[in-house]
Amino acid sequence: MAKAARRARATSPVAPAVATDHAPDRLTVATWYLAAGLTFWSFGFTVMQGADLWWHLAGGRWIVEHGAVRAPDPFSYTTAGRYWLNDAWLSDVLLYLWAHAVGLESLAYWKWLVIVATWLILFRLLVRLSSDRLASWIAATFGLAVAAPFLDVRPQLYALLGWVLVLDATLGRPQPRPWLPIVFLVWANLHASFVLGLLTLPVVLFPSIRRPEDRRRTLVLAAVCCGVTLINPHGGVAVMRALEHAFHPTSPIHRVGEWLPPFEPGGLRSWLYPYGIGAFVAATLLVMTSAVLRRSPDTHVAVALGAMVLAMSLRSRRFVPLFGMGETFVLALALSRLGVFVRRRIPSLVPALGALALAAVWLAPYPKTSSAFHYLTADFEFPVETLNFVNANALSGNVFAYYSWGGYVDLRTQGRLKVFIDPRAETVYADETYADYMSVLDRKPGWIDVIERSGADFVLWPRWQASDVLTGLLQTGRWRPLYRDSVSQLLVRATTTLPYPLVASPESPYRQLSLGVTALRREQLEAARRHLERALQVDPDLQPACTTLVEVQLLGGDTTSATATAAHCSAMYPDRDRDERLRAIYERLRAAQGD
């Protein structure tokens, strides 16, 4: 009996000392979960150019069609048949099967489902630790706001889901849940981030290991969790690859924007991240000054988890979403303690209804249909029309493509055009390959030789970014233009044999967009207007056609139509960057007219 009593005291959640939600009724609980779900959904609309999704879909399709995971790389000409260590193979298959069954755009629902499910589990865990739903909702919402700018449509979302399941199985419980190894088994085949779960185990299991009566069972459970991660198509190599990548800071791939430290220029950033650090430090100080909270092992685990992911995020912004989640435990405990006296005077349903109202306001401006996919991936920033032309003519060979577009080429051409490099990074490419690509991107001496010696037949490059790559190649006389769309240009080596005759790409909104942009550059305003209006008739959500049409109408002096079109553009999807571009167009043209 004495042992049981000690275990109960040692493993009881922190909550009883600061609890405020005493036996809430079912309506209150249901309202809180509805409010939380809608709140978390409202943070799933980040506009982002998702470079990884495309090669994951291409890999999933290849696995399904060939029935194999371990195979030489089918997509690149620089890997020379090197083995592709696809440690996200199960994610790739699931994404492809989802898109194949219900459509590519429906992956918007997949993203929302994973985000909402992950944060609802987190919300439930925070309630278990703090016994305060309002504090838990505030902490979870703030953490998600910190993480949101990095939440892309790609398997990295499984890192957050896997981590919260590990935490849910261990924190605030008398003993770790026996299903924990199942989480690691699945996670190890979904994404390389399962290594984070392994690194977390010593922290979350330490309180159980300290108790002699639980030590053996906990150590066996931990050993099983580690062991099952070896049950994947690559065995221990998958574990070692993830560890080597994490602890190999000199790898050139770590200079990709998402791997940079959070306070270095370039790449994505979360404007709330510095405030998140301050909130975590303040909450930690508040929690650790409470004698009641200090007595709970869960408090120390919460602080340790937050500090661990903070250190990771300071090294690489890729881990900012993990910090957003990891800081919530200390925040919820601190907020629960701060608000205990205030909430005693408020009926428990009132804050739930307030949270529900806020969630409805935050969610209202966004489309809740699969049309949001275009914005969640910014697919209009990829060479859609150029690859329509490539596929219409069944072009094949080697292409030196812009890094972020490599996976899109993999998907659209099914490996018929083999790329120099794509975002699969160190899972298949040597460091030297990425270094060579960077020498081209930075136009270092000899960059043209890098392209030509690589064996590229084509170059696919942005029209507006580092466009002197295109100019430099054309000036050699060894390359000639083949096709261009609204965002890209395709060059072909002068000695490359092409099909004859070349045929036009099929009719599509992107074809009309490209024709409209070309007409605008030639100052053929009426032709540009016709093409852009046709594009929007077929695809009313094609943002570049909408914003370009505003520019055409303003240049033509039709301010009334331009204002109406701009309002239509803004109503499509809340996008601050797009609205700023529209304002810049207005101001530039107004200034030009003033001159």
Secondary structure by P-SEA (a helix, b strand, c coil): caaaaaaaaacccccccccccccccaaaaaaaaaaaaaaaaaacccccccccaaaaaaaaaaaaaacccccccccccccccccccccaaaaaaaaaaaaaacccccaaaaaaaaaaaaaaaaaaaaaaacccaaaaaaaaaaaaaaaccccccccaaaaaaaaaaaaaacccccccccaaaaaaaaaaaccccaaaaaaacccccccccccccaaaaaaaaaaaaaaacccccccaaaaaaaaaaaaccccccccccccccccccccccccaaaaaaaaaaaaaaaaaacccccccaaaaaaaaaaaaaaaaaaacccaaaaaaaaaaaaaaaaaaaaccccccccccaaaaaaaaaaaaaaacccccccccccccccccccaaaaaaaaaaacccccccccccaaaaaaaaacccccccccccccccccaaaaaaaaaaaacccaaaaaaaaacccbbbbbccccaaaaaaaaaacccccccccccbbbbbccccccccccccccccaaaaaaaaaaaaaacaaaaaaaaaaaaaaacccaaaaaaaaaaaaaaacaaaaaaaaaaaaaaccccaaaaaaaaaaaaaaaaaaac
